[in-house]
Amino acid sequence: MSQLQPYFIAEFLKDRKLKILLWISAAMLFLAVFSFPIGYYTLLRLVVSLTAGLLCFKLNKDDNTLLIVISGIIALLFNPIYPIYLGEKSIWMPLDIITACFFVYGAITYKSSKSIESV
C-alpha cells in the first residue's frame, strides 16, 4: 500500500470498521425520515460524509469508478462544512432513503482488506 495513506484510513480498511460504519450510517439515514432536533441532522451530515469519504477511498483502491463518483457526490451533498440546503424535508427524504440503500449495498458487498499493510 502507498506510503501516502494515513494510518487511520489503513486501519479502517484493514478490518470491518468501515462495514460497521456503513450499517450505522444507513440506519441513521433511514431514521432521518422522522422528525428529530436539528442536532441529529448535523450529526447525520458528519457521519454520512465521513462514511462516503472513506468508502470513496476504499473504492479507489478497487478501481470502481461509478461507485467512486456516487460516493463523492454523497460526501459533497452531506458535508457539514459547506452544507447544501435543499429546503423542505420532502426533498431530503428520498435522498436519505436512496443513500441509505447505497450504504446497505456497500455493507453487503464489502470485502475486508486483510492484506493492507500498516504504514
C-alpha positions in Angstrom: 0.0 0.0 0.0 1.1 3.5 -0.7 3.2 5.3 1.9 1.0 8.4 1.5 -2.0 6.6 3.0 -2.7 7.9 6.5 -2.6 5.3 9.3 -6.2 5.7 10.4 -7.5 5.1 6.9 -5.4 1.9 6.7 -6.9 0.7 9.9 -10.5 1.4 8.7 -9.8 -0.6 5.5 -8.0 -3.4 7.3 -10.8 -4.7 9.4 -14.6 -4.4 9.4 -14.9 -0.9 11.0 -15.9 0.6 7.6 -18.6 -2.1 7.2 -20.0 -1.2 10.7 -19.9 2.5 9.8 -21.8 1.8 6.6 -24.5 0.0 8.6 -24.7 2.8 11.2 -24.9 5.5 8.5 -27.7 3.5 6.7 -29.7 3.2 10.0 -29.3 6.9 10.7 -30.4 7.8 7.2 -33.5 5.5 7.5 -34.3 7.2 10.8 -33.9 10.6 9.3 -37.3 10.4 7.7 -38.8 11.0 11.2 -38.7 14.4 13.0 -35.6 15.0 15.1 -33.9 18.1 16.5 -31.5 19.9 14.2 -28.6 18.4 16.1 -29.4 14.9 14.8 -29.3 16.1 11.2 -26.0 17.9 11.8 -24.6 14.6 13.2 -26.1 12.8 10.3 -24.2 15.0 7.8 -21.0 14.4 9.7 -21.3 10.6 9.8 -22.6 10.2 6.3 -19.9 12.5 4.7 -17.2 10.6 6.7 -18.6 7.3 5.6 -18.9 8.3 2.0 -15.3 9.7 2.0 -13.9 6.5 3.5 -15.9 4.4 1.1 -14.7 6.5 -1.8 -11.1 5.9 -0.7 -11.8 2.1 -0.4 -13.4 2.0 -3.9 -10.5 3.9 -5.3 -8.3 1.1 -4.3 -10.7 -1.3 -6.1 -10.9 0.9 -9.2 -14.7 1.1 -9.3 -15.2 4.5 -11.0 -19.0 4.6 -10.9 -19.2 3.9 -7.2 -16.4 6.4 -6.5 -18.4 9.1 -8.3 -21.6 8.2 -6.4 -19.7 8.2 -3.0 -18.1 11.5 -3.9 -21.5 13.1 -4.7 -22.9 11.8 -1.4 -19.9 13.2 0.5 -20.4 16.6 -1.1 -24.1 16.6 -0.6 -24.0 15.7 3.1 -20.8 17.6 4.0 -21.2 19.6 7.3 -18.6 22.3 6.5 -20.3 23.8 3.5 -23.8 22.4 3.8 -26.1 22.2 0.8 -29.6 23.3 1.8 -32.3 21.7 -0.4 -35.2 23.3 1.5 -38.0 21.1 2.6 -37.7 17.8 4.2 -39.8 16.2 1.4 -36.8 16.8 -0.9 -34.3 15.3 1.6 -36.4 12.2 2.4 -35.9 10.4 -1.0 -32.2 11.3 -0.9 -31.9 9.9 2.6 -33.6 6.6 1.5 -31.5 6.3 -1.7 -28.3 7.0 0.2 -29.2 4.5 2.9 -29.8 1.8 0.3 -26.5 2.6 -1.3 -24.8 2.2 2.0 -26.6 -1.1 2.7 -25.4 -2.3 -0.7 -21.9 -1.2 0.2 -22.1 -3.0 3.5 -23.4 -6.2 2.0 -20.8 -6.3 -0.8 -17.9 -5.0 1.4 -14.8 -7.2 1.4 -12.4 -6.6 4.2 -8.9 -5.8 3.0 -6.9 -8.2 5.2 -3.8 -7.7 3.0 -3.4 -4.0 3.6 -0.1 -3.3 5.3 0.1 -0.7 8.1 2.1 2.4 7.4 
